[in-house]
Amino acid sequence: MQLYDNKYSFIKDLGSGGFGKVFLAKEKVSNRYVAIKQLINTNRSEQEDIIHEIEIISRFDNPHIVNYYHHFWEEEILFLVMEFCSGGSLRDKISSKEVNDAQAVEWIQTLAASLRIIHNRGIIHHDIKPDNIVFSQNGTIKIADFGVANKDIGTRAYMSPEAFQWDIDSTKDPRIDIYALGVTMMELLTHQNPFFSLSREEIIEKHQTADFPIQKLPNWQQEIILKAINKVPELRFQFMVELEEALKAKAVPIIFKKDNLKAAELIELADKALKTNKWRNAAKYLELANTRYPNNVIVLQALGKYNLRIQKIETAKKFYEKALKLNSRLDVQKDLGWINLENKKYPIAIGLLSDHLHRNPADYEAYNLLIRCYYETNRYETAMELAKMLMETSTAFPCFGNNYFIAHAMLSNGNNIAPQSILEDRNNPFIEYNYSVLTEESLSHNYGKTPTLKSKLLFMDFHFNSMKPNTITFLESSNKNKHPESISKPIIKFGRSNYTTNDIEVSGGTAVSRRHCVLINSKDNVWLYDLESTGTHLNDEKITGKFPLIGFNKLTIANVDFNLTTDKSKLL
C-alpha cells in the first residue's frame, strides 16, 4: 500500500473505530514511524473543521498531547499523519493490571492539567476514554484523537447523563470531559467500568443507585470519583483545575461560600412569603438579598421567580437572563417556558415545559401551564386530553376540571357545555363563573367577532387551587350606580349597568363592556382580570390580561374610579 505519492510505506494496521481506521506507516525521507488515521467522514466542510481544531491544538506544544504532523487527501478521503506512540494505550495498562494506585493518580492528574489548558482555549475533547490515551516509547502519557472524536455522541460508557440529550449546550460543556475523566479514573483504579454494555436508561438508573465498584478505594479517591461523575453537572467539578487540585490535595475541597448560605436564608424567607402570597414581604427579603449579594445566581433566580409570579414578565426575563450568563445550565426551563407563554411564544413555551416535565414528571403546575399553551393555541382536544389524564391521576387540583370545561366549551363553540361529572363541581367558583357565561340569556360575547366567547371565559391558574375567603372593601367611588361597601364573593364581576349578571354595575353606557373585568378574590391572592374590554386601568396603568392587587388600589373603568383595598386590616 503506497500513500501520498509514495512518501509513506504501509507497515501494519493498528486498529479501527467509529472515526475510521489507523495504521502504522514509515516516512521514506526520514525513516520516521508515524500513525496515519484514515477518516470515514468525507464531508469536506467537516473535514476542514477537524483539521482546523487539530492545527490549533498542535500549536500548544503540549508534551501530553499526541503530535500532529500534517494531513493529505487521496480522492475525497482525509488522512491525518500523527505521532506514533509505541507504548500502547491506557486500555492496555488496565488490561495488564500492573499499574499501582500512585502511578494511576499521577496519570489522571497529568491528564487533568493538559485538558485544563485545552478547555481554557474553548476546545473540548468529547471522547475521553482509556482507548484515546496513549504512551510514547519513553512512557509519556498523551491524549489522542482531538478533532476526530464524534462530537455528538462520544462513547456511551463514558458519556455523562446530560450528554444523552445531544443538545448544543451539552456538546459545548467542558464538564462532559470532567465526567469522562472521572470514569476513566474509576476504571484505572478498580479495573472495572460499571457502565459497560448498559443502555442510556440503565446508566441513568445506575447513577440513581450509586452502585459503583469503588468501596475498596481510599475514602479520598472515592470522594473525588463521585464528585467527578456526579449525574448533576452543577454538582460536579466545574473546571479541570478543581479536579487537578483535589488530586494533589487528596481531598475534595470545601467550596461553600458564606455569602451563598446567607443569601439562601433570605431566599427561604422570600419563598415562604410567596407560598402564602405575601407579596410585599417576599419583595422585602429579595430586595435585601439583592443589595447584600449582587450577581448571586440563586438571588437572581429568586428575583426572576418573584417577578414572574406577579406578572412582571419582562423584569423576570431580565433576571433569568442575567442568572443564565453566570450559570448557563441553571434549571429554569419551567420558568422560561412560563415567560414565553406570557409573551405568546407558544411553540417555545411548549418545548421548554415538555422538556421540564420529562425531568420533573410530578410538577402539576407545569402541566397546567402546558394545558394553557394548548388552550391559547386553540388545540382544545389536546388540552382536554391532558386535563382528563391529570384529573384521573389526582383529584386534589380543581384547576384541571375547570380547564377541561372551558376547552370543551370552545371545541363545541359554546353549544355543548360539558360532561355532567364536571358540572357537578359547582363549588369551584371558576366553573360556576364560566357556566354563567355559557348560559347567559343576553350574550356578552359574539361568535366570530369581538368580544369573543374565549375572552369572557376564565382559565384557572394553578395557584387558585386553594382559595381562601376574603373581603374587598370599597373606600370610595365615582360610580353613579349603587354598589356594596364590601363584597366577599370569590369572583367579583364588573360590567355595564343594567346587565344583571354583574356584582358591580358601572355607569357609562357602551363605554363599559357587558362583562368588563373580574376580581379573583382570595385572601392574600387577589387578581384583576381584564376580559378584553373597552379598557381597564389599575393605578392609572392600562391592564391587559391579569395583574395582582396588593393593598390600596384605584380601579378605573371608562371614567369611573373605584378606590378599594384587598385587606381592610391595613386601615386600622
Residue pairs with C-beta under 8 A, 6 or more apart in sequence:
1 10
2 8
2 9
2 10
3 9
3 10
3 25
3 36
3 72
3 74
3 79
4 72
4 74
4 79
6 28
7 27
7 28
7 29
8 25
8 26
8 27
8 28
8 34
8 36
8 81
9 25
9 26
9 28
10 23
10 24
10 25
11 23
11 24
11 25
11 26
11 33
12 23
12 24
13 21
13 22
13 23
13 24
14 22
14 23
14 24
14 35
15 21
15 22
16 22
17 131
18 40
18 150
19 37
19 39
19 40
19 41
19 145
19 148
19 149
19 150
20 37
20 38
20 39
20 40
20 41
21 37
21 38
22 35
22 36
22 37
22 38
23 35
23 36
23 38
24 33
24 34
24 35
24 36
24 84
25 33
25 34
25 35
25 36
26 32
26 33
26 34
27 33
27 34
33 84
33 86
34 69
34 81
34 82
34 83
34 84
35 81
35 82
35 83
35 84
35 85
36 79
36 80
36 81
36 82
37 79
37 80
37 82
37 148
38 77
38 78
38 79
39 47
39 50
39 77
39 78
39 79
39 80
39 148
41 47
41 50
41 78
42 76
42 77
42 78
44 76
47 78
49 147
50 78
50 80
50 147
50 148
51 71
51 78
51 80
51 147
53 123
53 146
53 147
54 68
54 71
54 80
54 146
54 147
55 68
56 121
56 123
57 65
57 68
57 118
57 123
57 146
57 147
58 67
58 68
60 117
60 118
60 121
62 114
62 117
63 140
63 142
64 110
64 111
64 113
64 114
64 140
64 141
64 142
64 143
65 114
65 118
65 142
65 143
65 146
66 82
66 83
66 85
66 134
66 142
66 143
66 144
66 145
66 146
67 82
67 83
68 80
68 81
68 82
68 83
69 81
69 82
69 83
70 81
71 78
71 79
71 80
71 81
72 79
72 81
73 79
80 148
82 144
83 136
83 142
85 134
85 135
85 136
85 137
85 142
85 144
86 136
86 137
87 134
87 135
87 136
87 137
87 138
87 139
87 140
88 134
88 135
89 130
89 131
89 132
89 133
89 134
89 135
90 107
90 130
90 131
90 133
90 134
90 135
90 141
90 184
90 188
91 130
91 131
93 99
93 130
93 135
93 188
94 130
94 187
94 188
94 191
97 191
99 188
101 189
101 221
104 185
104 188
104 189
105 185
105 189
105 221
105 247
107 133
107 141
107 188
108 181
108 184
108 185
108 188
108 247
109 244
109 247
109 248
110 141
111 128
111 133
111 141
111 143
111 181
111 184
112 181
112 240
112 241
112 243
112 244
112 247
113 240
113 244
114 143
115 125
115 128
115 143
115 174
115 177
115 181
115 240
116 239
116 240
116 241
116 244
118 124
118 125
118 146
119 174
119 177
119 239
119 240
123 146
124 171
124 172
124 173
124 174
124 176
124 177
125 132
125 143
125 145
125 146
125 149
125 177
125 180
126 149
126 150
126 151
126 154
126 171
126 176
126 177
127 145
127 149
127 150
127 154
127 155
127 158
127 180
128 143
128 158
128 177
128 180
128 181
128 184
129 155
129 157
129 158
129 180
129 183
129 184
130 184
130 187
130 188
132 143
132 144
132 145
132 149
133 141
133 142
133 143
133 144
133 184
134 141
134 142
134 144
135 141
135 142
136 142
151 171
152 166
152 171
153 159
153 166
154 163
154 176
154 180
156 195
156 198
156 200
156 203
157 183
157 193
157 195
157 196
157 197
157 198
157 203
158 179
158 180
158 183
158 184
158 193
158 195
159 176
159 179
159 180
159 203
160 170
160 175
160 176
160 179
160 180
160 229
160 231
160 233
161 203
161 204
161 207
161 231
162 170
162 173
162 176
162 233
162 329
163 170
163 171
163 176
163 179
164 200
164 203
164 204
169 328
169 329
170 176
173 233
173 328
173 329
174 239
174 240
175 233
175 236
175 237
175 238
177 240
178 228
178 236
178 237
178 239
178 240
178 243
179 228
179 229
179 236
181 228
181 240
181 243
182 224
182 225
182 227
182 228
182 229
182 236
182 243
183 193
183 195
183 228
183 229
185 224
185 225
185 228
186 192
186 193
186 194
186 212
186 213
186 214
186 225
186 229
187 193
189 214
189 217
189 221
189 225
190 213
190 214
190 216
190 217
192 213
194 206
194 211
194 212
194 213
195 203
195 206
198 206
204 231
206 212
207 229
207 231
208 231
210 226
212 225
212 226
212 229
214 221
214 222
214 225
214 226
215 222
217 225
220 250
220 251
220 252
223 251
223 252
224 243
224 246
224 247
224 252
227 235
227 236
227 237
227 246
227 252
228 236
228 237
228 243
229 236
230 236
233 329
234 327
234 329
237 243
237 246
242 253
242 255
245 253
246 252
246 253
259 292
259 293
259 296
260 293
260 296
260 298
262 292
262 293
263 289
263 292
263 293
263 296
263 298
263 299
264 298
266 285
266 286
266 288
266 289
266 292
266 299
267 285
267 286
267 289
267 298
267 299
267 302
269 281
269 285
270 281
270 282
270 285
270 286
270 289
270 302
270 306
271 282
271 302
273 279
273 281
273 282
273 285
274 282
274 305
274 306
274 309
276 524
277 463
277 522
277 524
277 525
278 524
279 310
279 524
279 548
279 550
280 550
280 551
282 306
283 306
286 299
286 302
286 303
286 306
289 296
289 299
289 302
290 299
290 300
290 303
293 299
295 322
295 326
297 323
297 326
297 327
297 330
300 319
300 320
300 322
300 323
300 326
301 319
301 320
301 323
301 330
301 332
303 316
303 319
304 316
304 317
304 319
304 320
304 323
304 332
304 335
305 316
305 335
306 316
307 313
307 315
307 316
307 319
308 316
308 335
308 338
308 339
308 342
309 463
310 548
311 342
311 545
311 546
311 547
311 548
313 339
313 342
313 343
316 335
316 339
317 339
320 332
320 335
320 336
320 339
323 330
323 332
324 330
324 332
333 352
333 353
333 355
333 356
333 359
334 352
334 353
334 356
334 360
334 363
334 365
334 366
334 369
336 352
337 348
337 349
337 350
337 351
337 352
337 353
337 356
337 366
337 369
338 349
338 353
338 369
340 346
340 348
340 349
340 352
341 349
341 353
341 369
341 372
341 373
341 376
342 545
344 376
346 373
346 376
346 377
349 369
349 373
350 370
350 373
350 374
353 366
353 369
353 370
353 373
354 370
356 363
356 366
357 363
357 366
357 367
357 370
360 366
364 390
364 394
364 397
364 462
365 462
365 463
367 386
367 390
367 400
368 397
368 399
368 400
368 403
368 461
368 462
369 462
370 386
371 383
371 386
371 387
371 400
371 403
371 407
372 403
372 459
374 380
374 382
374 383
374 386
374 407
375 383
375 403
375 406
375 407
375 410
375 459
378 410
380 407
380 408
380 410
380 411
381 407
381 411
383 403
383 404
383 407
384 404
384 407
384 408
384 411
387 400
387 401
387 403
387 404
387 407
388 404
390 397
390 400
391 400
391 401
391 404
396 465
397 462
397 465
398 425
398 428
398 430
398 431
398 460
398 465
399 430
399 460
399 461
399 462
399 464
399 465
401 422
401 425
401 428
401 431
402 428
402 430
402 431
402 434
402 458
402 459
402 460
403 459
403 460
404 418
404 422
405 418
405 422
405 423
405 431
405 434
405 435
406 434
406 457
406 458
406 459
408 416
408 417
408 418
408 419
408 422
409 416
409 417
409 418
409 434
409 438
409 453
409 457
410 453
410 454
410 457
413 447
413 453
414 438
414 447
414 453
417 423
417 435
417 438
417 439
422 431
423 431
423 435
425 431
426 432
426 435
428 460
429 467
429 489
429 490
429 491
430 458
430 460
430 464
430 491
432 491
433 458
433 491
433 493
433 518
434 457
434 458
436 501
437 444
437 445
437 453
437 456
437 457
437 515
440 501
442 499
442 514
444 451
444 456
444 495
444 499
444 501
444 513
444 514
444 515
445 451
445 452
445 453
445 455
445 456
445 515
446 452
447 453
450 532
451 513
451 515
451 531
451 532
451 533
452 532
455 531
455 532
456 515
456 531
456 532
458 491
458 518
458 520
458 529
463 525
464 520
464 522
464 525
466 522
467 490
467 520
467 522
467 525
468 522
468 523
468 524
468 525
469 488
469 490
469 523
470 488
470 521
470 522
470 523
470 524
470 526
470 566
471 486
471 487
471 488
471 568
472 486
472 487
472 488
472 492
472 519
472 521
472 526
472 564
472 565
472 566
473 485
473 486
473 564
473 565
473 568
473 571
474 483
474 484
474 485
474 486
474 487
474 562
474 563
474 564
475 552
475 563
475 564
475 565
476 563
477 483
477 560
477 561
477 562
477 563
478 559
478 560
478 561
479 504
479 505
479 506
479 507
479 560
479 562
480 507
481 497
481 505
481 506
481 507
483 504
483 505
486 568
487 503
487 504
487 521
488 521
489 503
489 521
490 520
490 521
490 522
491 518
491 519
491 520
491 521
492 503
492 504
492 518
492 519
492 521
493 501
493 502
493 503
493 504
493 515
493 518
494 502
494 503
494 504
494 506
494 516
494 517
494 518
494 519
494 555
494 557
495 501
495 502
495 504
495 505
495 506
495 512
495 513
495 514
495 515
495 516
495 517
496 502
496 505
496 506
496 508
496 509
496 510
496 512
496 513
496 514
496 516
497 505
497 506
497 507
497 508
497 512
498 505
499 505
499 514
499 515
501 515
502 515
502 516
504 562
506 512
506 516
506 557
506 558
506 560
507 560
508 557
508 558
508 559
508 560
510 534
511 534
511 558
511 559
512 533
512 534
512 557
512 558
512 560
513 531
513 533
513 534
515 531
515 533
516 530
516 531
516 533
516 534
516 536
516 557
517 528
517 529
517 530
517 531
517 533
517 536
517 543
517 557
518 528
518 529
518 531
519 526
519 527
519 528
519 529
519 549
520 526
520 527
520 529
524 567
525 548
526 548
526 549
526 550
526 566
527 546
527 547
527 548
527 549
528 536
528 538
528 543
528 546
528 547
528 548
528 549
528 555
529 545
529 546
530 536
530 543
530 544
530 545
530 546
533 557
534 558
535 542
535 557
535 558
536 542
536 543
536 555
536 556
536 557
537 543
537 554
537 555
537 556
537 557
538 547
538 549
538 553
538 554
538 555
538 556
539 553
539 554
540 554
540 556
549 566
550 566
551 565
551 566
551 567
551 570
552 563
552 564
552 565
552 570
553 563
553 564
553 565
553 566
554 561
554 562
554 563
555 561
555 562
555 563
555 564
556 562
565 571
